[in-house]
Every structure is written in C-alpha cells, then in structure tokens.
Amino acid sequence: MTPLTRNSLSSFLSSWLVARRHEWLVIAVAAVVFVSACFPPPRLMDDVDAAQAQIARAMLETGDWVTPRLNGIAYLEKPPLKYWLIALSFAAFGVHDWAARLPISFGVVALCWLALRMGAWAFGARAGFHSGLILATSIGLFLFTRVLIADVLLTLSVALALWAFLRALDPEELRPRRWSAAMAVGLAAGFLFKGLIGLVFPLAAIGLYALVTGQWRQRELWRRLRPVTTSAIVLGLTLPWLVAAMACNPPWLDFALTSEPGKYRGFFWFFIFNEHVLRFLGRRYPRDYNTVPRLWFWLSHLVWFFPWSLFLPGVARLRLTRRPSSRAERTTLLAVLWIGFVMAFFSFSTTQEYYSLPIYPAVAVLLGAALAQDGRFQAVGRWATSIVAGLAALAALALLIVNWNAPTPGDIAQALAKSDDAYAVYTLSLGHMGDLTLRSFAYLRLPLALAALGFLIGAVSVHLSGGRRAWLAVTGMLTLLLVAARIALAAFDPYLGSYPLAQALVVAQRAQPGRVVVDNQYYAFSSAFFYADLKGALLLNGRTTNLEYGSYAPGAPDVFLDDERFVALWRAPERAYLLVEDVRRPRIERLVGAAALHCVAASGGKFLLCNQPKAQ
C-alpha cells in the first residue's frame, strides 16, 4: 500500500468516525451501562433469571431446539428465539452466566442505536443523538434488563418493524421493498421472541396509522408495503417452529377456552389460548402472577425516564396531525398511536411493571425531538433537574451518614424485611424493593457514596451548563448512577440468588454424592440448578407454577415429591441433600425432626442441608 493510499484510507476513516461520533458515543454509553453489567457480580438470580439460562443450556445439551424444557419438563410458555440466542452464546463462549446475558445486553445496545437512527431520520441529527442517550440512560430499561426476559428483544423487534414501515412509506425512499422486507423480519422476530403480542403491537400501530390518515384507501400504501410478500416472509420465518412445536407436543389442536387443572392439552392450547387469550383475561392457568395498579403502571414512566421525563411538556410542541406531510409529522403520529395502543392494551389486562417496554423507543424519540427544540421549557426542565438531583444527593448522603458506623454482620439478608405475603408481593417484578429497611443501607455504603457523588455532580453541572453540555451532564450523572445501581445489586446476590449454596453443593457432591431435593417450586433455587448443573433434581411439593402444566405431558419425568415420599427418602440410608428457605425450614423440621437436618451451608436466608453428618 502506497503512502498516498494509506493517507487516503486514514482520512476516510477519520472523516467516517467524526461523522458517526454521535452514534459511537451512544453505543459507548449503552455498552458501559449494559454490556459491562453482563459480568458478575451480580450473578444470575433465582426465579425467572437463571431458569431462562437453564432452558437454553438444555437445548444445547439435548439438541432439542423445538421444545423448551426445564428440569426435563416441557416449558411451553414462550417462543424459542431468545433461548436459541443464549444457547448459541453458550456454544461460542461456554456455559457462563455472562454468556447468558450477552444476547440481552447486545439487544439493548442495538435498541439504543436504533432509537438514535429513528430520531435522526425523522427530526435531525441532534434529536437522534438525544433519543439514543435518553434510552441508553433510562432507569426503566436498566431495571427491566437485569433479568433474562425477552421483553427488550421484543421491543427491538417492534421498533424495527415500525421504523421500517415509516421508511417504506417515505416518498423519498427509492427502495421500499427492502424496508417492507425489514418490517416483515421485525414482525417475525417479535413473534419468535414473545408470541402473538409481537405481531399485535406493530400491526395495531400500523393499522391505526393507516386508518387515522386515511391511507388504507390508497393503492400506494399497499404497493409499498407489499402485504402478500410481507406475509409470506413472516409465515416462512415463524411457521416452521410453530408446526414443529405442535407436532412434538400433541394433541395438535384444542380450542377449549377453559382451563382444567391436571389436564394436558398439548402445545397449541397452552401457547395460544392459555398464554395469550386467558392471560389477557386474567384467567391463565396456573395463576402464578399478580398485576400492578393501573395508576402506578401509567405514572411510573415518570420514574423510568427520570430526569428526561421532566421535559415531557416539550413533546406537546411537536406537530400532531391526521394529514402528516413530513418525516417528523409521520413519526410523531405513529409514535403517539404506538404508545397509546400499548398502554391501552395493558390497561385492560394483567400488568407487570416491565410490560410497557415496547413503548420506550417511541418515548425516547419524542423526548429527543423535544430536547432538540429551543424554548423556555428547556430552561425550566434544567432547573427542575438540578433541584431534584440536589435533593437526591442530600437524601443519599443522609442514608450514608446514618449507616456510617452501623454493623454489617453476615450478608444483607440479615437486614431485610421479607414479606409474609409472597404471592401478592414477589410476583411483581420489583416486589423485593419493599424488603429494604433503613439498616439494610449499611450494606450499600459504596453505591450510596457513588449515587450521592453522581447526583451532586449532576446538580451542579446541569445548573452551570447550557445547551448540549447540559444533556451531556445529565447523561454522565445517570451513567454513574446506573453503575452504582449495579454495584448495589451485587450486595443482594446471596438474597436474590443461590450461588454460594450451589458452590457448596458442588463441593459436597464431589466428596459425598447424594440425591438433591429442592423444597418448593423450581424457581425458588433456579440459580442453584444453573451453577451446580443439577439435572433431574427432585422438587418437594413443587408441582406448581410454570412446571405444573408440562408435568402432566406424556413421558414427563417424575421429579416431584410429596411429604410422604420425601420423609422416606430422607430417612433412607443413602445420602440426600435439601435446599430450603429459612421461612420453610420449620415445616421440614416437623416432618423429619431437627436432629435429622445437618447444615452444610447457609447464605441469604437459605440453607443446604444433608440427612447425614459429614463423614470424617
């Protein structure tokens, strides 16, 4: 390569990097917040988190890529695309907790980049930059991607489908076919991530847009969207798995709309009717979930997007019309319909805090457009941000001072107030937030100090800054706060997960092998299954929640114990191990006697017990 060629290439790369500097900055912020959080601590949590990783691991190990399974039992709740991605990550990097998290974290980074591209395309580069930063520093996005649920990947699919729809309709777009195909891929991916809702949300927004604007009557819309080709792509990508899942889990079709406990009706009934129709109606079987109050479901978004939500009044200045004539107007109308349908849909259904994730890109794009405008409301928003951040800094400092010399024996579980009503509280995504006590903050001194510092820097820098520098100051504050939140989550590891017990079980099994029993449902110790690589462990009175339906399938393994069978197993001469929570240990003592329970390890209010003392 000649010096001239090298100089030309260097100049090109330099110009390209400068032109894309906003994109790289958004990607960097998202990577710091989300990709870095892949690596422990914190480790995978009990409940849904580790269970999802274990399903993907079973797919990789058994070669059954059609039917998700948990402890050998068919788990028919969700489609498999997320499991496929995690399994491929395991195949590439090995079975590690951080490898399980990579697909979700990369999906978040892609979503932030997509929000930037949508905003830049519709409202200009500055608005797009703000949109990407808003999403990358969203409190809600951080909280609801700490668990291996598919909702953020669903959100990415919905956003891709709707942006592709706008691009296909754009009169300046010379290749609408390419974008209609991208829309089809987004629709198919949404279905394979989350089911029918992955089709309903984008298609409802598109249908409402066509209806409101009157374009459904125009041949040009149908010519650009190519509905026949689009449908063929969607069906071609989704039907193979759907048909295979029905064939592997008969009966093929069952159209009953009522649930019958203890009866197995195959894949179609459970996946289509139970998980979609009956869940929407609040009659899903089994009833193992709760719902947040509707008012909180709506108002919580002021928290999930804080402090960017302080600038929501600026969104009212965007032009909303039934006859949009520009990219900005078309995007504004579609975003409003997009948000409105999703929020209305869940206002009539059972609801978790994270169910509204699919609206996040639309909210970020509208907020980014509002921030790109010049107006008095921005000055008011900056003042409000500075004041609230200052008050938050004082609150964090007060908690730090109060707990400065407080003792911290054991782990944080010693200082938490565990709720007695587990069904009402812990079936909500953020249910464990209510366990915090004033004393528990003594275990969180470092993240409290970082939070206080972040709030203080944010309050001062936002007050002193103007224009773009103010938004960069807010971004820096939020990035530091989310890093502090990750450190805080590590303190909850023993309470929310079972990694220490899993390690103790591995050591004990190597020295003295024995049968493993888990008290209560699988989810109570799902991270122990992952980290100790438990296969076929027995569940004491665990034929409940998400394993109940699959346990009645023909050929399902018999991994469930009642009290009578457990007592016989525990009193047998063979060694056996039991994982149990502290609140349930007294019941076990009544069954077999306290003298028959030998503690191997304890952590986070949970125990690993053995029916025999440790051999000398």
N, C-alpha and C positions, 0 to 999 in steps of 0.2 A: 504494500500500500504506500503510495507516494505521500510526501508531506502535505501536498495540496489536498489530496483525498482525505487524509486524516484530519486536516483543519476543517474541511467542509463537513465531515461527519460530526466532529466535535461541535461545530457551530450549529448544526441541525439539532443535535441532542440538547444543547444548551437552550436553544430557542423553544424546543418542544417542552422541555422541563419548565421553563418560565411560563409558557402559555398554559400549562397544566398545573401550575403551582397551587391553585385553589383545590383542585382535586386531590393532589398529593397531601395537602395539609389536612383535609377532611379524612382521608384514608389513614393518615398517621394518628390523628386524634382517636378515631374509631379503633385502630389497632392497639393503641395504648390502653384504652378502656376495656375493650372486649377480648382481643386476642391474647393479651398478657394475662387475662383472668382465666385462661384455659388451664394454666399450670398451677398445681396445688402448692400451698393451701389456698382456699379451702378445697377439700376433696368432694367426691360425689356424695350427695345426701341420701338418706333413706327416703322412702316414699317413691314418687314418680321418677326422680332424677336417676338413681342407679338402676332402677328397673328398666328404663329405656335402653341404657347401655348394655344391660344383660340380654335383652331381646336381640339386639344387633349382634352380640357375641354368639348367641345360639345360632343365628342364621349363618354366620361364618363357619362355625364348627360343624353344624349338621348338614350344610348345603341346601337346606330348605329355605328358599328365598321367597316363597309364596305366603306361608302362614307364619306370622309372628308367634313365638312361644315364650312362656315364662315358666321356669321350673318344669319344663316339659309339657305344659298345658297350653292349648291354643288361646291366644290373646287377640281377639278379633275386633278390638275397638277402633283401631286407626289403620289407615293405609300404610304401605311399607317404605315409601321413598326415603323418609328420614332414617329408618333402620338400615336401608341399603347404603346410604352415605356414611353412616357411622361404621358399618361393617367394612366398607372399603377403606375407611381411615384406619381401622384395626389391621386390615390386611397390609396396608402400606407401612404403618409405624409400630405395629404391635398393639396388644391389648393393654392400653393405659387409660387412666381417667382423662388425661389431657387430649389423647387422640379421640376419645368420645366427644369431647367438646368442640373440636376443630370445625366440623361442618356448621354448627350453630354460629360460632363466632365469625367464620368467614361469610356466612349468610348475612350477619348483621353489618359487617363492613360493606358488603355488596349493596345492601339496602341503603346505607348512608350515601354511598356513591350514586346510587340510582336517584335518590331524592335530590341530590345536587344537580344531576343531569336534567331531571324533570323541571326543577326550578329555573335553571339557566336557559333551557329551551323555551320556556313559557314567559318568563319575566325578566331575563337578563342574567349575566354572569354574577353580578353582586347578589341578587336574590337567590340564585342557585347555591352560592357559597354559604349564605346564611342558612338555607334549608338543610344542607349537609351537616353544618355544625350543630344546628338545633337537634337534629335526630341523633347525631353521634354523642351528644351530651344529655340526652333525655333520661331523666331519673327512671321513668317507667320502663323504657327499653332496657336499661341496665337491670332493674329488678326482675323483669319477666324473661330474661335470657340467662339467668343463673341456673335454671333447671332445663333439662334436655327435653323440652316440649317443642312441638313443631310450629307453634304459632308465628314465630318470627319468619320462618321459611314460608309459611302461608302468606304472610304479609308481603314478602318479597315477590311471590308469585302474583298476588293481586295487583301490586304496584306495577309490575312488568306488563301484565295484561292491559291495564288501563292506560298506561303511558303509550303502549303500542297502539291501542285504539285511537288515541289522540293523534299519534303520528300518521296512522293510516288515513285519518280523515283530513289531515292538513293539506290544503290545496297546493302548497309549495312542495309537498313530498312527491318526488318523481317515481318512487318505488313503493307504492302502498302494499303490494303483495308481500314484500319482505316483512312489513310490520304487521300485516294480518296473520302471517305465519308465526311471528313472535308472540302475538296475542294468543294464538292457539296453544303455543308451548306454555305460556303463563297459566292458561286455564287448566291444561292437563297437569302441570306440576302442582297447582293448587289442590286439585282433586287427589293426587297421589300423596300429598302431604297431610291433608286434613279431611278429605272426603267431600261430600256434596257441597259443603259450605264454600269450598274453593272455587266452585262454579257459580254458586248463587250470588256471592258478593259482587264479583266483577260484572257478571251478566245483568244483575239487577241495576247496577250503576249505569251500565251501557244502555239498557232498556229505558231507564228513566230519562237519561240524556236525550235519546232519540225521540222519546215521547214529548218531553218539555219543549224541545227545539222544533218539533215537527218534522225532523229529518227522516223519520221512519217511512214517510210517504215518498221520499226522493230516491230515485233509482241510483244516484251517485253514491249514496251511503252503502247500499248493498253491493255495488260494483267494487268499491274499495275494500269492504270487509270480506268479500268472498265467502259467504256463510257456508256454502257446500264444502269448499276446500278446507275452511277452518274447522268445521265439524268433523271432517274426515281425519284431520290431524289429531284432534282431541280424542276421538274414538280409537284411532290407531295407537295412541300412546297409553290409553287407560284400560281399554277392554281386555288386552291380553292378561293383565294381572287379575282383573275382576272375574273373568271367566275361569281362570286357573284357581282362584280362591274359592269360587263356588264349587268347582269340580272336586277340590281337595277336602272340602268341608260340607258334605251334603247334609240334609236334603237341599236340592238346588233352589227351589222357590217355596216360600212360605209367606203368605200375605196377611197373616193374622196381625191385628193391631193391639192385641192384649198380651201382657206378659204372664207367663206361668212359671213360677219358681220351680226349679228342678227339672224342667223340660228342655231338651236340646233340639233346636230347630235349624241348625246349620248356620253357615256364614251369612247368607242373604238376609235372613230375618234379623239377626243380631246387628249386622253392619248397617243395613238400610233403614229398617224400621226402629230398632231399639236405640241405635246410636244417633239417629237423625230425627225421626218423627217423634218418638217417645221422649227423647232428651229435650227437644224443644218444648214439648207439652208438660215437662216436669214429671213424667211417668216412667222414666228409664229404669230398667231392671239390671242389676240391683241398685237401690237408692243409696249411693255412697258419696254423694256430693251435696253441697249447700249452695246458696246464692247470696250475693251481696245486695244490700238495699239499693233500690234504683237511684235514689238521690245521690248516694255516695258514688255509684257507678258513673254518673254524669260529672259530678263536681270534682272527683278525684283527678281528672285530667288537668286541673289547675296545678296539682302537685306533681303529676307525672311529667309535665313540661315546664315546671318552675326553673328559673325565673322568666323563661321565654313567654310563659302564659300571661305575664303582665302586659305584653304588647298585643294581646288579642283585640283590643279596640281598633287597632290599625287595620285589621282584616276587614272591618266594615267599610273601609275606604276603597276596597277593591271593587271593580265594576262587576255586578252580577246581573246578567240579562238573559232572557229567553232566546234572544237572537244574537248569539256571540259572533263577532266578526274577526277576532284576532286570537292568536295563541293564548294570550293572557286571559281573555274572556272565556274561551272554551275550557281552559284548565280550571279557572275559578268555578265555573258552573259544575263541571264534573266532580271537582273536589268536594263541593258542598253536597251534592247528591250522594257521593261516595260515603262521606261522613254520616249524613243524615240517615241513609238506609241501614248501615251497620248499627248505629246507635238505636234506631227504632226497632230493629230486629231483636236485639238483645234486651230491649225494654219490655218485650213480651215473652221472654224466655228465661230459663235459668241462666245465671250470670256469675262468672268469676271476674276478678279484677283485670286479668290479662286478656279477656275476650275481645276487648276493643283494640288490640294491637293492629289489626288491619287498617285502622284509620290513621295511624301515626304518620305515614308518608304524606298523606293529604294535609294533615295539620301542619307538618313541618314546612311543606311547600307554601301554604298560605301565610304562615308566620314569616317565612323567609321573604316573601314578596312584600309583606307589611313593613319589615325592617329595612328593606331597600328604599322605601319612600322617605322623603324628608317631611317632617311635621312636628308639631308641638308635642304630640302624644309620645314621641320617642324620648324627649327630654323628661317628661313625667315618668315614663317607664324606667329610665335610667335612675332617676331619683328614688323611685319605689324599690328598685333592685338594690341600690346602695343601702337604703334604710333597713330593708328586710334582712340583707346579708349581715349588716352590723348587729342587728338584734340576735340573729342566729349565732354569730360569733360570741356574743355575750352569754347566750344560753350554753353553748358548748364549753366555754371557759368555766362557767358556774358548775357544770357537772364534773369537770375535771378537778376543780378545787375541792368540791365536796368529797370526792372519792380519792383524793391525792394520797392519803395515808391509810386508806381502807385495806384490810387484809384480803388476800385473794387465794384462799385455800382450794386445792383441787382444781376443777375446771369451772367454767361459767354456769354449768347446770346447777351448781350449789346455790346460785343466787337468783335463779329464775323462778317465776311463779307459774307452774304448769297448770293449765286449765283442767277442771274436772269434767267439763262437757266437751270431750274431744270431737264429737260429731259436729256440734254447732260451730266450733272454732277452727279446728285443724283441717277441715275440709275446704277452707278458704285458702287461697294462695298465700296470703300474708298473715295467716292466723297466728303464727308464732310471735308476731310483733307484740301481741298482748302479754307475752310472758316476761317482757322486760320489767325490771324493777330498778329503783334508784341504786341499790347496791350492785346490780349487775354491771353498771357502767365502770366500776373499778377494774373490771377485766378488759376494758376498752380504752385505756388511757392513751395509747399511741394513736389509734384512729380518731379519738376525740381531739387530741392535740393537732393532728393534721386537718381535721374539719374546722377547728377554730382558726387555724392559720389560713386555710383556704377562704373561709368566709371573710376574715379580716382583710386579706389581700384584695378579694373581690370588692368589698365595700369601698375601700379606699381608691382602688384603681378605676372602678366604674365611675365614682364620683369625680375623679380628676380627669378622666379621659373623655373624648368626644369622638363622634363618627365611628369609623370602623374599629378604632382602638378599643372602644367600649365593649364591642361584641367579642373581640379577642380576649379582653379581660374577663368577661363572663365565661367564655369557653375555658380559659385557664382555671378559673375558680371551680367550675363544675368538674373538670378533669381531675383536679386534685381531690375533690370531694368524693368522686366515684372510686378513685384509687383507695381513699381512706375507708370507703364502704367495703371494698374487697378485703382489706386487712381486718376489718371488724368481723366479716363473715368467717374468717379463719378461726376466730375465737369461739365460734359456735360449732366448730367441727365435731367435738365429742357429743354435743347435744343433738345436732341435726343428722349426724351420721354415725356409722358403727365401725369406722376404720380401725381404731385401736383394738376393738374386740375381734375383728377379722384377723388382724395380725397375731393376736394371742391364740386364736383358734388354729391358725396355720401351724404355729409352733407346737401347740398341744397335739394336733393330729399327727404331726411327724413323729413325735415321741411315743404317743399312745393313741392309735387310731380308734375311732368310735363313730357311732351314728349321730347325726346332728339333727336336733329338733329346734324349730323356731316357734315361740309362743305367739299366738295371734296371727294376723294376716301377713302375707309375704312382704308387703310394703313396710312393715314395722322395722325390718332389718334388711332391706333390699341391698344396701351398700355392703353388708357382710357377705351376701351372695356373690357380689361382684369381686370384692377384694380377696375373699377366701376361695373363689372359684367353686362355690358349692353347687353340686348337681344332685337333684333328687332328694334334697333335704326335706324332712317331714315338717308339716305345719300343724300345730296343735290348735284345734278349733279355728283353723284358717280357711275353711271353705266359704269364703265370703268375698265381697267387693269384686275386683276385676277378674279374679280367677274362678269365681263361682260358676259362671255360665260354661266356660270351657271345660271345667272339671266333669261335666256330665256328657261330654262328647265320647263317642265310641273309641275305645283304645286309650283314653286318657289315663296317665299313671296315677296310681293310688298313693298319694303323698300326704293324705290328710289323716290326722289322729283325733279321736275324741278322748275324753278324760280317762276312760277305762283302758283303752289301748296304750295311752301314754304311761299310766301307772305301771302296767305290765312291762313295758319297755324299760322304764326307769329302774324297776326292781330286778330286772334280769341280770345275769352275771356279766353280760357284755357291757363294755364302756359306752356311755352315751353323753352327749353334750347338749346343753339347752341355752338358747339366747332368750332373755326375758327382760322386760322393763321393770323398773323399781315398783311402779304402781300395781303391777300384776304379780309380783313375787309372792305376796302373802297368800294368794289363791293357790299357787304352786306348793307352798309350804303346807297348806291344808290338805293337799292331795297326797303328798308323799312324805311329809314330815321335814322339818327344818334340818334334822341331822343327816338327811339323805342328800342335801344340797351342798356341794363343795365348790366354793368360789374359785374360778380360775383367773378371772379378770373382771374389772369394773371400770366403766367410763361413761360419763354423760348421763348418769341416771339409768344405766343399763348394765346387765350382768351376763357373763359367760359362766355357766355352772356345769358341774360334772356329777354323775351319780356315784363316782368312786374317788377316793382321795388320790392325790398324785403319788405315783409309785416312787419308792426311794431307790 
